[in-house]
Amino acid sequence: MPQAGDFELATVSVPEPGPGEVLVRNVYMSVDPYMRGRMYDRPSYVPPFQLGQPLEGGAVGRVIASNGGPFAVGDAVLGTQGWREHFVSDGRGLRKIDPEAAPMSAYLGALGMPGLTAYVGLLEIAALAPGETVFVSGAAGAVGSVACQIAKAMGCRVVASAGSAEKVAWLEREAGVDAAFDYKAAGPGTRGLVAALAERAPDGIDVYFDNVGGEHLEAALDRLNLRGRVALCGMIAQYNDAAPPTGPRNLALAIGKQLTLRGFIVSRFAREFTPRFVADMARWVGEGRMRWTETIVDGIDRAPEAFLGLFRGDNLGKMLVRVGPEA
Ligand SMILES: NC(=O)c1ccc[n+]([C@@H]2O[C@H](COP(=O)([O-])OP(=O)(O)OC[C@H]3O[C@@H](n4cnc5c(N)ncnc54)[C@H](OP(=O)(O)O)[C@@H]3O)[C@@H](O)[C@H]2O)c1
């Protein structure tokens, strides 16, 4: 588990924007579980963070100066230069967003990368069909909360797990899942989770949307129906493990049940799926079928605290850091 002392807050001067450049003031920055993976020095789908260099990640901000740059002063933009208050850019990697259509913060959560992850994971990776029973772990987080509601909007039965009674109540009341449980109170190990699932989905599950891995994955394998599908989205339970865990110990169940387990990285699907995602989300939001909430931590100096909080379950909905005012 990383410690607050592993992070350094550095004050540097920001240059004036050169010709064709803009100066952006960040408003919200995202902290995401995948950033933990970038803290290992190993080959991956994104290169590791570098010691002594600023971290990066999703952020939304306002253009506050332009030297003939691609955006006007006042424009709201989405980009990947989080973990800082200001930056100069030639516009590459920045996209204009509409703060009238949705709050700026939503572009980092339900309407942004985490929402798209839920969409791709269910529709493309797990090939979810109406009427099926879906189990979502990490269900009260950014990805999980959208996954639950997409599955509901598609006419599925949804069972959800999360790490507190408050999260369970939110899932049942706001996200409209059919049944939710607190996995920390479910009884020890995989066996406790299997019992919790069996009680809430007595006819088994057809799709498992995995945000957690470990014992959750084992329990889902146990309860999956014939030709069930697993969208391997994340395994946050093991991101801080010093050694790779053994298991899932019951993977052989995948043979007899003819299961499909498929991992995915959302960025690979972004171009193809974003237009459909935006259209479907706009409709679901308009119909009142999609709700989201956020946990907002104030101040760039508290960004490490927000990030580390992801691994303690401090967040309900999307975890964000507000680094400056919206206006
Ligand atoms: N494949 C992709 O392209 C992609 C894209 C985005 C995200 N992801 C993955 O999707 C998952 C969710 O990401 P997110 O951004 O939506 O984060 P999030 O769910 O908003 O936040 C992380 C949550 O994980 C739960 N958690 C932490 N440690 C846990 C543990 N040991 N066991 C069970 N639950 C634990 C906590 O909730 P509780 O209180 O419920 O424990 C915490 O709130 C992560 O695994 C992430 O890596 C994958």
The ligand as an SDF file (V2000), in Angstrom:
LIG
                    3D

 48 52  0  0  0  0  0  0  0  0999 V2000
  -10.4850   -2.3210  -17.6800 N   0  0  0  0  0  0  0  0  0  0  0  0
  -10.5570   -1.0100  -17.7570 C   0  0  0  0  0  0  0  0  0  0  0  0
  -10.3740   -0.4020  -18.8060 O   0  0  0  0  0  0  0  0  0  0  0  0
  -10.8730   -0.2310  -16.5080 C   0  0  0  0  0  0  0  0  0  0  0  0
  -11.2000    1.1340  -16.5650 C   0  0  0  0  0  0  0  0  0  0  0  0
  -11.5400    1.7950  -15.3700 C   0  0  0  0  0  0  0  0  0  0  0  0
  -11.5240    1.1050  -14.1690 C   0  0  0  0  0  0  0  0  0  0  0  0
  -11.1750   -0.2180  -14.1580 N   0  0  0  0  0  0  0  0  0  0  0  0
  -11.1940   -0.9960  -12.9170 C   0  0  0  0  0  0  0  0  0  0  0  0
  -12.5130   -0.9610  -12.4350 O   0  0  0  0  0  0  0  0  0  0  0  0
  -12.4900   -1.0530  -11.0140 C   0  0  0  0  0  0  0  0  0  0  0  0
  -13.2960    0.1000  -10.4190 C   0  0  0  0  0  0  0  0  0  0  0  0
  -12.6520    1.3190  -10.7520 O   0  0  0  0  0  0  0  0  0  0  0  0
  -13.3120    2.7070  -10.3330 P   0  0  0  0  0  0  0  0  0  0  0  0
  -12.5490    3.7780  -10.9770 O   0  0  0  0  0  0  0  0  0  0  0  0
  -14.7680    2.6280  -10.5370 O   0  0  0  0  0  0  0  0  0  0  0  0
  -13.0010    2.7550   -8.7660 O   0  0  0  0  0  0  0  0  0  0  0  0
  -14.0730    2.8490   -7.6070 P   0  0  0  0  0  0  0  0  0  0  0  0
  -14.8880    1.5920   -7.6550 O   0  0  0  0  0  0  0  0  0  0  0  0
  -14.7950    4.1340   -7.7010 O   0  0  0  0  0  0  0  0  0  0  0  0
  -13.1660    2.8880   -6.3140 O   0  0  0  0  0  0  0  0  0  0  0  0
  -12.5060    1.7650   -5.8510 C   0  0  0  0  0  0  0  0  0  0  0  0
  -13.4210    0.9460   -4.9240 C   0  0  0  0  0  0  0  0  0  0  0  0
  -12.9060   -0.3660   -4.8150 O   0  0  0  0  0  0  0  0  0  0  0  0
  -13.3290   -0.9490   -3.6200 C   0  0  0  0  0  0  0  0  0  0  0  0
  -12.2230   -1.7250   -3.0290 N   0  0  0  0  0  0  0  0  0  0  0  0
  -11.0060   -1.2710   -2.6610 C   0  0  0  0  0  0  0  0  0  0  0  0
  -10.2620   -2.2790   -2.1740 N   0  0  0  0  0  0  0  0  0  0  0  0
  -11.0520   -3.3960   -2.2370 C   0  0  0  0  0  0  0  0  0  0  0  0
  -10.8620   -4.7690   -1.8610 C   0  0  0  0  0  0  0  0  0  0  0  0
   -9.7010   -5.1880   -1.3220 N   0  0  0  0  0  0  0  0  0  0  0  0
  -11.8820   -5.6280   -2.0590 N   0  0  0  0  0  0  0  0  0  0  0  0
  -13.0590   -5.2190   -2.5740 C   0  0  0  0  0  0  0  0  0  0  0  0
  -13.2890   -3.9380   -2.9550 N   0  0  0  0  0  0  0  0  0  0  0  0
  -12.3000   -3.0410   -2.7830 C   0  0  0  0  0  0  0  0  0  0  0  0
  -13.7320    0.1760   -2.6810 C   0  0  0  0  0  0  0  0  0  0  0  0
  -15.1310    0.0960   -2.4490 O   0  0  0  0  0  0  0  0  0  0  0  0
  -15.7610   -0.8420   -1.2990 P   0  0  0  0  0  0  0  0  0  0  0  0
  -16.1170    0.0690   -0.1700 O   0  0  0  0  0  0  0  0  0  0  0  0
  -16.9350   -1.4480   -1.9600 O   0  0  0  0  0  0  0  0  0  0  0  0
  -14.7150   -1.8360   -0.8950 O   0  0  0  0  0  0  0  0  0  0  0  0
  -13.4220    1.4440   -3.4750 C   0  0  0  0  0  0  0  0  0  0  0  0
  -14.3530    2.4680   -3.2610 O   0  0  0  0  0  0  0  0  0  0  0  0
  -11.0340   -1.0790  -10.5960 C   0  0  0  0  0  0  0  0  0  0  0  0
  -10.6270   -2.4190  -10.4210 O   0  0  0  0  0  0  0  0  0  0  0  0
  -10.3310   -0.4690  -11.7910 C   0  0  0  0  0  0  0  0  0  0  0  0
   -8.9930   -0.8650  -11.8910 O   0  0  0  0  0  0  0  0  0  0  0  0
  -10.8580   -0.8800  -15.2980 C   0  0  0  0  0  0  0  0  0  0  0  0
  1  2  1  0
  2  3  2  0
  2  4  1  0
  4  5  1  0
  4 48  2  0
  5  6  2  0
  6  7  1  0
  7  8  2  0
  8  9  1  0
  8 48  1  0
  9 10  1  0
  9 46  1  0
 10 11  1  0
 11 12  1  0
 11 44  1  0
 12 13  1  0
 13 14  1  0
 14 15  2  0
 14 16  1  0
 14 17  1  0
 17 18  1  0
 18 19  2  0
 18 20  1  0
 18 21  1  0
 21 22  1  0
 22 23  1  0
 23 24  1  0
 23 42  1  0
 24 25  1  0
 25 26  1  0
 25 36  1  0
 26 27  1  0
 26 35  1  0
 27 28  2  0
 28 29  1  0
 29 30  1  0
 29 35  2  0
 30 31  1  0
 30 32  2  0
 32 33  1  0
 33 34  2  0
 34 35  1  0
 36 37  1  0
 36 42  1  0
 37 38  1  0
 38 39  2  0
 38 40  1  0
 38 41  1  0
 42 43  1  0
 44 45  1  0
 44 46  1  0
 46 47  1  0
M  CHG  2   8   1  16  -1
M  END
$$$$
